[in-house]
Amino acid sequence: MRRLWMLLFVLPLVWAGPVYPAFATAQPTTDDSTEPPGDTNRGLENEGKDLWDFDDEEEDVETWGALVRDQAPDLALFTLFATLTLVSFFRKSVWLKYVTFVAAIGYMGFAKSQLISVVNIYGAMTGNMPVFRYSLAWYLFAAFTVVSTVLWGRLYCGRVCAYGALTQLLDRFVPARLRVNVPPWLEQRAAWVKYGLLATTLLYFLVTANITAYRYVEPFWLFTRRGSTGMWIGLAVLLVVTVFVRNLYCRFLCPVGAALGLLSKLTVFKIKRWSECNTCKICEKTCEWGAIRGPQIVMTECVRCDDCERLYHDTSRCPHWLILAHAKLRGKLSSVKAAVTG
């Protein structure tokens, strides 16, 4: 019975033993110690005190209100630019589209150097993105790009991208006689090159974690005005060739355009087609992006430039409206003839 009582007494102590850390055990004192033997309260008195007696510094914590105020100019300017983009898109206005191009080049390009890059796609894949609280305008820009692509297609490529705006504006001043029309069979095959560049670049990033190579895949560094002599020469060659082959980089070489092309497969509001589009070739010949093949619009290549949509509403050129007008006129003539003979 006595052993049982001892066991009951020891078990709680053994059970409670691991709660106390090893460094809490008492240390033996030496003869040089000035502390009187048995004075164990002195250490307890100092425990938890700041022996250095430094003043506590209050760390400034930025509130969301302060963060938004600091970034308000960028947020407001991009909101204005996005509004201009959407107004020009829905109004199908040519002059508003070119105003948007100028704004994209000046503000998104040279002022902010803010373009979607293949580096951003790699960052989204690896979770390495800008800090949200300090990059509100960038996330608004990225969200606008993704949402507009899902809703209408590659609107970013056709309106927002500063480099795309530059080449489209350049094309405005190039005489038509200098243009080289790429044969459809070559155009369809060349369009796959940008998907190969997208896959190759992302694979290179994943294997090497070296993202500096993007400067040799994208000419967007142009807007930072920082590049080696070789890069400037390569850019000059690209722009000269673009004079002859419309939107060369955007159509055949841009990895970002390839990524947005894949996303545009989810497009909700697609371009309307008439039954007469099965035989009519007017829009197909007009499309400078090679995005119309017979009656089909290839959404992965379409940048919503509005050219074909303006033709759809042109009652003097679109066969759909011409046929309707002819039928309406024929109906009126039949009514008049019936009234006369009756």
VENGISUL-V872295 format. One line per field, one symbol per residue. ss: DSSP state (H for helix, E for strand, - for the rest). phi: phi as a letter, one per 30 degrees, with the letter a starting at -180 (. if undefined). A space follows every 10 residues. Layout:
ss = ???
phi = ???
This chain:
ss = -HHHHHHHHH HHHHHHH--- -HHH------ ---------- HHHHHH---- ---------- ---HHHHHHH HHHHHHHHHH HHHHHHHHHH H--HHHHHHH HHHHHHHHHH H------HHH HHHHHH---- -HHH-HHHHH HHHHHHHHHH HH--HHHHHH -HHHHHHHHH HH---HHH-- ---HHHHHHH --HHHHHHHH HHHHHHHH-- HHHHHH---H HHHH----HH HHHHHHHHHH HHHH---HHH HH--HHHHHH HHHHHH---- ----HHHH-- -HHHHH---- -EE--EE--- ------HHHH HH------HH HHHHHHHHHH HHHHHHHHHH H-
phi = .ddddddddd edddddeddc ddddddcdcc ddddddeidc dddddddicd ddhdddcddd cddddddddd ceeddddddd dddeeddddd dhcddddddd eddddddddd dchcbdcddd dddddcicce dedcbddddd dddddddddd dbjddeddbc dddddddddd ddcdeddddc ddeedddddd dddddddddd dddddddchc cddddcccdd dedchbaded dddddddddd ddeccdhedd dbbddddddd dddddcedcc ddbcddddcd cdddddddci ccbidccddd cdchdieddd decddcbdee dddddddddd dddddddddd dd
